[in-house]
Amino acid sequence: MALLSRITSILTLLEGPQTLGRGRRFWAGFALVVAAASAYPLFADGYDVGNNVYFFNWIFMALGLCLIWGYGGSLSFGQTAFFGIAGYAYGVLTINLGDAYGLTLLALVAAVLISAVCAAILGYFLFFGRISGVFLGIVTLSVTLVMERFISQTAGPEWHIGTARLNGFNGMGAMPSLTIPWPGGPIVLFPDVALYYATLVLLILVYLGLRVLVNSRFGNVIVAIRENPQRAEMLGYDVRKYQLGTFIIGSSLAGLSGVLYTSWGNYITPASMGMTAASLPIVWVAVGGRSDLTTTLFGTLLVLIGFQALTIYGSQYALVVMGALLVLTVLVAPRGIVASAVSLASKRWTRKKAQSGEVS
């Protein structure tokens, strides 16, 4: 009975003041989206399915930045640093240990934990050093660029960990895909249907878990810190600990993105931590609406699809369009284009419903 009560109390946190969407209408829509996503591989070819896994991989990073920036109020350019740390950690571990006995799954967990530890070390000096605002963005961007420069110059044969060579700017390759041990033979998650469903399930669990987190006491406190850190501190909350916790969770999700991306393509390069890569998550989250998980998820997916189309048909304009989109968002829809569209639609629906009530 106590367990049932605990589960019920957790499920109630799926809805709350910190997230958009509540009631039967929202969850019916959520179920329809999940059903459509689940049915997609039945009607698409292998390339498109694998390409959508690529999109899913980046959404974890965006959700992590949404937590750090949107809910916590700390603008971080460090997501790609933790993406790269976890990706390279996964490569080193799997190349040395192999893919038998579920060791790739162990490597996934270990790589995410490594990124979390690195985030904890950096975050400790940031938040306990009272670094905030634009200076926090500068420091996290500097760390990202230092990581990218360091990895880029490790091309020589002396730069190796066990049998895994870092390969510098050429990138590290030949790491095995995620492999699930199974009695009838191991299931290798190539970028196809199996990996699609595994990533989709993981994405749904992370999304729902983050909804519970931000609607919990922890989420309410970090939003209060975002709005007025001095007031939150006067009420007895250790602002630094909450900011550090938020930073670690968000950065770990970036690490998860790095592992999934590396497993998906069996390759990772220092360019994934460069200046361009570090700025793109800011665009995704800003366009979607950094103050809500749902708008961030859909906004990121839409921008990724659009960005890929631009790189295919007009690569020289892709980054220019991304920059213009960010400027447009800041000037016209600072809450986010997707979030503003949802808010406008909600107001019109409420007004229409009120008018129909008056007529009746």
HELIX and SHEET records of a PDB file:
HELIX    1   1 ALA A    2  THR A   12  1                                  11    
HELIX    2   2 GLY A   23  PHE A   43  1                                  21    
HELIX    3   3 GLY A   46  LEU A   65  1                                  20    
HELIX    4   4 CYS A   66  TYR A   71  3                                   6    
HELIX    5   5 GLN A   79  LEU A   97  1                                  19    
HELIX    6   6 ALA A  100  GLY A  102  5                                   3    
HELIX    7   7 LEU A  103  PHE A  127  1                                  25    
HELIX    8   8 VAL A  134  SER A  152  1                                  19    
HELIX    9   9 GLY A  168  ASN A  170  5                                   3    
HELIX   10  10 VAL A  193  VAL A  214  1                                  22    
HELIX   11  11 ARG A  217  GLU A  227  1                                  11    
HELIX   12  12 PRO A  229  MET A  234  1                                   6    
HELIX   13  13 VAL A  239  GLY A  265  1                                  27    
HELIX   14  14 PRO A  270  MET A  273  5                                   4    
HELIX   15  15 MET A  275  GLY A  288  1                                  14    
HELIX   16  16 LEU A  293  VAL A  332  1                                  40    
HELIX   17  17 ILE A  337  VAL A  359  1                                  23    
SHEET    1   A 2 HIS A 160  ILE A 161  0                                        
SHEET    2   A 2 ALA A 164  ARG A 165 -1                                        
SHEET    1   B 2 MET A 172  GLY A 173  0                                        
SHEET    2   B 2 TYR A 267  ILE A 268 -1                                        
SHEET    1   C 2 THR A 179  ILE A 180  0                                        
SHEET    2   C 2 ILE A 187  VAL A 188 -1                                        
END                                                                             
